Amino acid sequence: MPNTVLTVEDLSVTFALHDSEVHAVRDMNFTLTESEILAVVGESGSGKSQAFLSIMGLLARNGRATGKAMLGDINLVGMNKSQLDAYRGKDIAMIFQDPMTSLNPSLRVRTQLAEVLVKHRGFDKDKAIRAAIEMLERVGIPEPAKRANAFPHELSGGMRQRVMIAMALLCQPKILIADEPTTALDVTVQAQMLDLFKSLTQDFGTALVLITHDLGVVAGVADRMMVMYGGRAVEKGKVDDLFYDPRHPYTLGLLHSTPHIAHRAARLDPIQGLPPSLEHLPKGCSFNPRCAFRFERCLIERPPLTPTGEGREKACFYEGELSYEKVA
Ligand SMILES: Nc1ncnc2c1ncn2[C@@H]1O[C@H](COP(=O)(O)OP(=O)(O)OP(=O)(O)O)[C@@H](O)[C@H]1O
């Protein structure tokens, strides 16, 4: 059995507004094991980023998280900044769509990478620079010693992304959270980055959370998938199971609206309607206004996330066959 590296229990995130509050994430539960890739998917505003920012202690000032994110027997939720500093970077790291959020534009690549090793792993400067160059090579940067001398703006977008990944991996974190890491890259570089993630998780044992709105990114890369809608997980399971036999109408809709994956359907069909405002979620199932399979109960009751066998879970009352034809 692979080791569990993170256990998240009943994680909720709330933001205080002027005279009300918004529940961005509700009751999230999952575990992550060594070398595993978990994809967290859903449209914009579904709570994907805030869930993981809360685990990293990076919520905006008006945000508050409750629940647990257990790293071994340590709960990261509710820790203050100085307590979290002992784990951030070292055990759990997060990278973003824009590498410049992690890189310092005025320092050479090798200086900032080496700094991480000096600070977190106590390396002396020479050893740190050698290790930094090795890591640049490991993440597929050609002529790493030369590139290490560059400033971030002298590198291409894909190259900067690799530097950011190298920086995150230098401390050999148990968990890497990547928030839309390939969204800004062209398709070829995107595919290279996803291959890189896959081989790095195998080689280092790092568990990866891949946050994305694009199911095309998930195919062939992630092991498991959690589909988010209106701040809640609505379907969970192995990627292959969810792709070939989606059991929540929203998952079906996402698959149906993704180029290359929608090949099983007659045509590409976006999901009708818009994602809900978290401040005014519909009564009953949050997805009901957009759902082709809804029936009366869905307008009144919210379906709980329920196991459906083979390690799968869904939050939907509909038990009939879900077909593309019915949606199209
Ligand atoms: N500081 C804040 N104050 C109030 N509400 C916020 C704040 N930050 C985020 N939210 C709310 O949390 C919701 C979920 O945001 P989140 O960033 O997790 O969405 P997402 O699924 O990652 O989408 P995207 O891909 O667009 O980032 C937002 O739609 C917004 O309603």
The ligand as an ORCA input file, in Angstrom:
! r2SCAN-3c Opt
* xyz 0 1
  N     -11.163     37.452     -1.202
  C     -12.358     36.962     -1.547
  N     -13.484     37.521     -1.072
  C     -14.700     37.026     -1.382
  N     -14.887     35.954     -2.163
  C     -13.808     35.372     -2.670
  C     -12.481     35.825     -2.398
  N     -11.604     35.030     -3.044
  C     -12.355     34.103     -3.691
  N     -13.666     34.300     -3.465
  C     -14.801     33.483     -3.941
  O     -14.357     32.148     -4.077
  C     -14.827     31.634     -5.299
  C     -13.989     30.464     -5.717
  O     -12.744     30.942     -6.151
  P     -11.607     29.981     -6.707
  O     -10.446     30.871     -7.004
  O     -11.365     28.857     -5.786
  O     -12.244     29.438     -8.037
  P     -11.588     28.439     -9.077
  O     -12.493     27.272     -9.157
  O     -10.171     28.181     -8.741
  O     -11.720     29.270    -10.414
  P     -10.595     29.993    -11.261
  O     -10.094     28.947    -12.187
  O     -11.332     31.092    -11.950
  O      -9.574     30.505    -10.272
  C     -14.839     32.832     -6.210
  O     -15.732     32.683     -7.271
  C     -15.313     33.929     -5.286
  O     -16.724     33.911     -5.208
*
